[in-house]
Amino acid sequence: MNAPKSVCVFCGHQPGADPAYMAAARAVGKALAEARVDLVYGGGHMGMMGAMADACLNAGGRAIGVIPNFLTRLEAAHKGLTEMILVEDMDVRKHRMFALSEAFIVLPGGFGTLDETFEAITLSQLQVHHKPLVVVNIQGFFDPLRAMVADTVGEGFASPEHGRLFQFVPGVSEAMTALGLRHTKAAQ
């Protein structure tokens, strides 16, 4: 696998209850900048999304946001990105982020994060794309998802091969390694 030139990161627009989530978001932004890999994300300025974009930009990286017009009216858009792409709706947002990216990283987040993650996995399962997807299991946040995936495979609703279309890693450093990106020791 060649190292990606752009990575789409799915994560929360809230900071989450554990400070480790924000630390991981900042670490991903900084690590992508240091690896000279473009960050593609949902374009928000709050919570994990904003912290990640700011860390990327502060480290000299490129941050590309993709956001639906209606969210800009709610003043949720980051104003200082390298590039902001305005789209019609959430579905177009996902597909534009997917098209701009060569790999995916998933950090803790809410229902939008889960929606984006499952769509990326499903498109991989259907062989629409063959991009690596890494789920960063900060503080065990994704342990229930890992168990659900195992149950889905175990109960015959997905093949073992489909269960291997993505991987779980414990921290940011391992995510960078899984994607073949050079990095310094990132915060966990």
C-alpha positions as CSV (number, residue, x, y, z in Angstrom):
1,M,0.0,0.0,0.0
2,N,1.3,3.4,-0.9
3,A,1.0,6.1,1.8
4,P,-2.1,8.3,1.2
5,K,-1.8,11.9,0.1
6,S,-5.1,12.8,1.7
7,V,-7.0,11.3,4.7
8,C,-10.6,11.9,5.6
9,V,-11.2,11.9,9.3
10,F,-14.6,11.3,10.8
11,C,-15.0,12.6,14.4
12,G,-17.3,14.5,16.7
13,H,-18.3,18.1,16.5
14,Q,-18.5,18.0,20.3
15,P,-15.4,17.6,22.5
16,G,-16.7,14.5,24.3
17,A,-16.6,13.8,28.0
18,D,-13.0,12.5,28.2
19,P,-10.1,15.0,27.4
20,A,-8.4,12.1,25.7
21,Y,-10.7,12.6,22.7
22,M,-9.7,16.2,22.1
23,A,-6.0,15.2,22.6
24,A,-6.4,12.5,19.9
25,A,-8.1,14.9,17.5
26,R,-5.2,17.4,17.9
27,A,-2.7,14.6,17.5
28,V,-4.3,13.4,14.3
29,G,-4.3,17.0,12.9
30,K,-0.6,17.5,13.8
31,A,0.5,14.1,12.6
32,L,-1.2,14.5,9.2
33,A,0.5,17.9,8.8
34,E,3.9,16.5,9.8
35,A,3.4,13.7,7.2
36,R,2.4,16.3,4.6
37,V,-0.9,14.6,4.1
38,D,-4.0,16.7,3.4
39,L,-6.7,16.5,6.1
40,V,-10.3,16.2,4.7
41,Y,-13.1,16.5,7.2
42,G,-16.6,17.9,7.8
43,G,-15.5,21.5,8.0
44,G,-16.7,22.3,11.5
45,H,-14.9,24.7,13.9
46,M,-16.2,23.2,17.2
47,G,-15.2,20.3,19.3
48,M,-12.9,17.6,18.0
49,M,-13.4,18.7,14.4
50,G,-12.2,22.2,15.1
51,A,-9.3,21.1,17.4
52,M,-8.1,18.7,14.7
53,A,-8.2,21.3,11.9
54,D,-6.5,23.9,14.1
55,A,-3.7,21.5,15.0
56,C,-3.2,20.6,11.4
57,L,-3.1,24.2,10.3
58,N,-0.9,25.3,13.2
59,A,1.6,22.6,12.2
60,G,1.7,23.9,8.6
61,G,-0.7,21.4,7.1
62,R,-3.6,21.6,4.7
63,A,-7.1,21.3,6.0
64,I,-10.0,20.9,3.6
65,G,-13.5,21.1,4.9
66,V,-16.7,19.9,3.2
67,I,-19.9,21.3,4.7
68,P,-23.5,21.6,3.7
69,N,-24.8,25.2,3.1
70,F,-27.4,24.9,5.9
71,L,-24.6,24.3,8.5
72,T,-22.8,27.5,7.5
73,R,-26.0,29.4,8.4
74,L,-25.8,27.9,11.9
75,E,-22.2,29.4,12.1
76,A,-20.7,25.9,12.4
77,A,-18.2,26.3,9.6
78,H,-14.4,26.8,10.3
79,K,-13.4,30.2,8.9
80,G,-9.6,29.6,8.5
81,L,-9.3,26.4,6.4
82,T,-7.0,25.9,3.4
83,E,-10.1,25.2,1.4
84,M,-13.8,25.1,2.3
85,I,-16.2,23.2,-0.1
86,L,-19.9,24.1,0.2
87,V,-22.3,21.3,-0.8
88,E,-26.1,20.9,-1.0
89,D,-26.7,18.3,1.8
90,M,-25.2,15.7,4.1
91,D,-25.2,12.9,1.5
92,V,-23.2,15.0,-1.0
93,R,-20.9,16.0,1.8
94,K,-20.0,12.4,2.5
95,H,-19.5,11.5,-1.1
96,R,-17.3,14.6,-1.7
97,M,-15.2,13.8,1.3
98,F,-14.8,10.2,0.1
99,A,-13.8,11.3,-3.4
100,L,-11.2,13.7,-2.0
101,S,-9.6,11.1,0.3
102,E,-7.3,8.1,-0.2
103,A,-7.8,6.7,3.3
104,F,-10.0,7.1,6.4
105,I,-9.4,7.6,10.1
106,V,-12.3,7.3,12.5
107,L,-12.1,9.0,16.0
108,P,-14.9,9.0,18.6
109,G,-18.0,11.0,17.7
110,G,-21.7,10.9,17.5
111,F,-24.3,9.6,15.0
112,G,-22.9,11.5,12.1
113,T,-19.5,9.9,12.7
114,L,-21.1,6.5,12.8
115,D,-23.1,7.2,9.6
116,E,-20.0,8.3,7.7
117,T,-18.0,5.3,9.0
118,F,-20.6,2.7,8.1
119,E,-21.1,4.2,4.6
120,A,-17.4,4.1,4.0
121,I,-17.2,0.5,5.2
122,T,-20.3,-0.5,3.1
123,L,-18.8,1.1,-0.1
124,S,-15.6,-0.9,0.6
125,Q,-17.6,-4.0,1.0
126,L,-19.4,-3.4,-2.3
127,Q,-16.0,-2.7,-3.9
128,V,-16.9,0.9,-4.8
129,H,-13.5,1.8,-3.2
130,H,-10.5,0.0,-1.8
131,K,-9.3,2.7,0.6
132,P,-8.0,1.7,4.0
133,L,-10.1,2.6,7.1
134,V,-8.6,2.8,10.6
135,V,-10.8,3.1,13.7
136,V,-8.9,4.7,16.6
137,N,-10.2,3.1,19.7
138,I,-9.4,5.9,22.2
139,Q,-10.1,4.9,25.8
140,G,-12.0,1.9,24.5
141,F,-14.7,4.1,23.0
142,F,-15.2,1.7,20.0
143,D,-15.2,-1.6,22.1
144,P,-19.0,-2.0,21.6
145,L,-18.5,-1.4,17.8
146,R,-15.8,-4.0,17.7
147,A,-18.1,-6.5,19.5
148,M,-20.9,-5.7,17.2
149,V,-18.7,-6.3,14.1
150,A,-17.6,-9.7,15.6
151,D,-21.3,-10.6,16.2
152,T,-22.3,-9.5,12.7
153,V,-19.6,-11.8,11.2
154,G,-20.2,-14.6,13.8
155,E,-23.9,-14.6,13.0
156,G,-23.3,-14.8,9.3
157,F,-24.5,-11.3,8.3
158,A,-21.1,-10.4,7.0
159,S,-18.2,-12.5,5.8
160,P,-14.9,-12.7,7.8
161,E,-13.3,-11.0,4.8
162,H,-15.7,-8.1,5.2
163,G,-14.9,-7.9,8.9
164,R,-11.2,-7.2,7.8
165,L,-12.0,-4.3,5.5
166,F,-11.1,-2.0,8.4
167,Q,-9.0,-2.2,11.5
168,F,-9.1,-1.1,15.1
169,V,-6.0,0.5,16.6
170,P,-5.5,1.8,20.2
171,G,-4.1,5.2,19.4
172,V,-3.1,7.8,16.9
173,S,0.5,6.6,16.4
174,E,-0.8,3.2,15.5
175,A,-3.2,4.7,13.0
176,M,-0.4,6.6,11.3
177,T,1.6,3.4,11.1
178,A,-1.4,1.4,9.8
179,L,-1.7,3.9,6.9
180,G,2.0,3.8,6.1
181,L,2.6,7.4,7.3
182,R,5.8,8.6,8.9
183,H,5.1,10.3,12.1
184,T,6.6,11.4,15.4
185,K,5.2,9.8,18.6
186,A,1.7,11.3,18.6
187,A,-0.3,11.9,21.8
188,Q,-2.6,9.0,22.6
